[in-house]
Amino acid sequence: MEYAKQNPKIVPNYMDMAEFEKDTKGFNELKKVLNPLQQMVEKLDDTTLLTGSEAYTAALVFYNALKGAAKAGEPGMKNIYADLQSRYPGRGQVVPAPTAIIN
């Protein structure tokens, strides 16, 4: 915008400089609000990711303790273990990737 103001001969006659200036000022004001909000959202996202990870870790600790209790025959634990088993499918068998044969 400053270059357009300094070089009015170059500005097309159909361009509304007052509107251009208004839009530029509005944009700059909105950016002052948006930038801190974006930082806050990024921090909130990071915190959400961290707490979710910690909650999942705690859930796995409980699940593994429950699994041990169910195997040890603790009363009522097999039903709870069976209910939660679908949520923790495990890693399964690791199948090695086929290797290419080069002749």
Secondary structure, DSSP 8 states (H G I E B T S, - for coil): -HHHHH-TTTS-TTS-HHHHHHHHHHHHHHHHHHHHHHHHHHHHHHHHHHHHHHHHHHHHHHHHHHHHHHHTT-TTHHHHHHHHHTT----------------
